[in-house]
Every structure is written in C-alpha cells, then in structure tokens.
Amino acid sequence: MSGEPDSPAPAVVKLGGSCLDSLDGDWWDDLARLAQERPLVLVHGWSKPLREFSPRHGEPSAILRDRYGNQSRWTTPDVIGDIRTVSAELTETVTGRLERRGVTTERLVGSDGLVRAGEAERWWWQGKELVELENLVGPITGVDPAVLRNLRAGHTSLVTPLARNAAGQEVNTDADRAAAAVAGAIGATALVLVTDVAHLLIDGEPVRRITAEAAAAFRDKGATGGMRKKLRAAGEALEGGAGRVVIGSAPVTELLAARTGTVITRTSGAES
C-alpha cells in the first residue's frame, strides 16, 4: 500500500482476455490518464490468448463440469505452464502500452503470496460418468493486500490471477473473481470489469444500474456463461468492501462516470 493519507483511493480494473486485442489507442490513452490520477490495480484474463496459444485449450475436453454444474478449465501442470507463458506475453503487451504513455507497471503473480486458494473439487463429469480427477484449480479464500505495497498514482500493479493453495500448489482461478477479491481486500472505490459487451442485458434490454440483490437473482435464474461469473464476482466484490462494480466495454473513465455500461451497487441509493 502507498501509505500516503492524501492519496486517492485505488480502483481495480479487470482486463478481459477476450477483448484485450481489440482495445484501441484511445482506450489506452484514457487508462493511462486515469492511472496518472489515482492508483490502479489491473487484473488480466487469458481465455482467448490461451486458446490461440494452443488448439488443445479450445477443445471441449479442456473444460470440465463438476457435480454441482460449475464449469472449470481442466488444469494440469502443463496448463499452468502455458498460462504462465501466455500471461508473460500479455504483461509485456500491457506494460509496453502503458509505459509509452508515461505509466510504469509492476507485474504480480497471484501465487507469489498475493492470492490464496481453497481445496479444489475432485469429482467431475466426463461424458455421463462422475470421475475423480486432479484439477489444479481452487476457490479464492483470501488476498494479502500487503503485497500490493506500491499503490500510487502513475504506477500500476498488473496481477496474473494464479493462486497458491494450502498444500503449496500453484492453481488456476477465475480472473473476474480474483479481481473481486483484490478489490475487496484493498477497499477499492470501484471494480471495473472490462469485457466485450456494452451492458448487462435482461430480457434483451440493456441495464444501466442494478442492485447487488437484483443482480444475484438474475445470475441464478437467467444469466449464462461468462456473465454469470461476472455477476458472481460483482457480488463478492461488494460484500468484500468495494464501493461499486461496473461492467462494460467502454473507456474506463466513461464506465466510472456511469455514462455507459452497467453499474452494480449494494443498494438502490448508493452513489456512483
């Protein structure tokens, strides 16, 4: 942490792996200006880059479903290695774009003391049979905010969302939920989930503002795929202490100002 009492409160921005290569120069200009004004923690995803790295990561067998219906990437030590390779390339890309705009960047791998994970589910469906598998994944159980000791304006921390479990294994985690845990741990004013969709849609209509309670109800009844995970992450961020969550595809300052995207708050009267 910066330790400076007058420093603006930090924000957390999750960069979706599916949209990183589509963010243009103006988008990065906007992020760099924001980073000059306040501390930012960036958390990157890797879903699309990992699939592009090797065709095997896009095969149906690469995704497992547990006995409760939750999906997860089948993560072996080789997959962890591929994630590290891809995330190092993503870090180089993000660092280059920001440093050309006057913002320094520090990479933090979550498994190096920042993110802790719990025990993984061991029973997974393969076809029509439940089988016991070793899958190097795990739910996030905690974040050590002391690792983020260099939070300050003009300098960003870029987090690779791997984690370490109680057995000392490096495990895969969901990037949205990792960003949510970081946002809660540092008391971020906002968590911004940058994705490839402009708004949360309910019944085909864009939602500009929604409470955490209503978002959770939609998550459990109507949301699917990646949006379901984002809504779960939003709820966890707010429960953890983050001020609000914004989902969208616009420049981050536009999302923070609620001029576009979907704002999720604890209550209907919360400030944005």
Secondary structure as the mmCIF struct_conf table of DSSP 4:
data_model
#
loop_
_struct_conf.conf_type_id
_struct_conf.id
_struct_conf.beg_label_comp_id
_struct_conf.beg_label_asym_id
_struct_conf.beg_label_seq_id
_struct_conf.end_label_comp_id
_struct_conf.end_label_asym_id
_struct_conf.end_label_seq_id
TURN_TY1_P TURN_TY1_P1 PRO A 5 ASP A 6
BEND BEND1 SER A 7 SER A 7
HELX_LH_PP_P HELX_LH_PP_P1 PRO A 8 PRO A 10
STRN STRN1 ALA A 11 LEU A 15
TURN_TY1_P TURN_TY1_P2 GLY A 17 CYS A 19
HELX_RH_3T_P HELX_RH_3T_P1 LEU A 20 SER A 22
HELX_RH_AL_P HELX_RH_AL_P1 GLY A 25 GLU A 37
BEND BEND2 ARG A 38 ARG A 38
STRN STRN2 LEU A 40 HIS A 44
HELX_RH_AL_P HELX_RH_AL_P2 SER A 47 PHE A 53
HELX_RH_3T_P HELX_RH_3T_P2 PRO A 55 GLY A 58
BEND BEND3 GLU A 59 GLU A 59
HELX_RH_3T_P HELX_RH_3T_P3 PRO A 60 ALA A 62
STRN STRN3 ILE A 63 ASP A 66
TURN_TY1_P TURN_TY1_P3 ARG A 67 TYR A 68
BEND BEND4 GLY A 69 GLY A 69
STRN STRN4 GLN A 71 ARG A 73
HELX_RH_AL_P HELX_RH_AL_P3 PRO A 77 GLU A 99
TURN_TY1_P TURN_TY1_P4 ARG A 100 GLY A 102
STRN STRN5 THR A 104 VAL A 109
TURN_TY1_P TURN_TY1_P5 GLY A 110 LEU A 114
STRN STRN6 VAL A 115 ALA A 117
HELX_LH_PP_P HELX_LH_PP_P2 GLU A 119 GLU A 121
STRN STRN7 TRP A 123 GLN A 126
TURN_TY1_P TURN_TY1_P6 GLY A 127 LYS A 128
STRN STRN8 GLU A 129 GLU A 132
STRN STRN9 VAL A 137 VAL A 137
STRN STRN10 ILE A 140 VAL A 143
HELX_RH_3T_P HELX_RH_3T_P4 PRO A 145 VAL A 147
TURN_TY1_P TURN_TY1_P7 ARG A 149 ASN A 150
STRN STRN11 ARG A 152 ARG A 152
TURN_TY1_P TURN_TY1_P8 ALA A 153 GLY A 154
STRN STRN12 HIS A 155 THR A 160
STRN STRN13 LEU A 162 ASN A 165
TURN_TY1_P TURN_TY1_P9 ALA A 166 ALA A 167
BEND BEND5 GLY A 168 GLY A 168
STRN STRN14 GLU A 170 ASN A 172
HELX_RH_AL_P HELX_RH_AL_P4 ALA A 175 ILE A 186
TURN_TY1_P TURN_TY1_P10 GLY A 187 GLY A 187
BEND BEND6 THR A 189 THR A 189
STRN STRN15 LEU A 191 VAL A 194
BEND BEND7 ASP A 196 HIS A 199
STRN STRN16 LEU A 200 ILE A 202
TURN_TY1_P TURN_TY1_P11 ASP A 203 GLY A 204
STRN STRN17 GLU A 205 VAL A 207
BEND BEND8 ARG A 208 ARG A 208
STRN STRN18 ARG A 209 THR A 211
HELX_RH_AL_P HELX_RH_AL_P5 ALA A 212 LYS A 221
TURN_TY1_P TURN_TY1_P12 GLY A 222 GLY A 222
HELX_RH_AL_P HELX_RH_AL_P6 GLY A 225 GLY A 240
TURN_TY1_P TURN_TY1_P13 GLY A 241 GLY A 241
BEND BEND9 GLY A 243 GLY A 243
STRN STRN19 VAL A 245 GLY A 248
BEND BEND10 SER A 249 ALA A 250
HELX_RH_AL_P HELX_RH_AL_P7 VAL A 252 LEU A 256
TURN_TY1_P TURN_TY1_P14 ALA A 257 ALA A 258
BEND BEND11 ARG A 259 GLY A 261
STRN STRN20 THR A 262 THR A 265
BEND BEND12 ARG A 266 THR A 267
TURN_TY1_P TURN_TY1_P15 SER A 268 GLY A 269
#
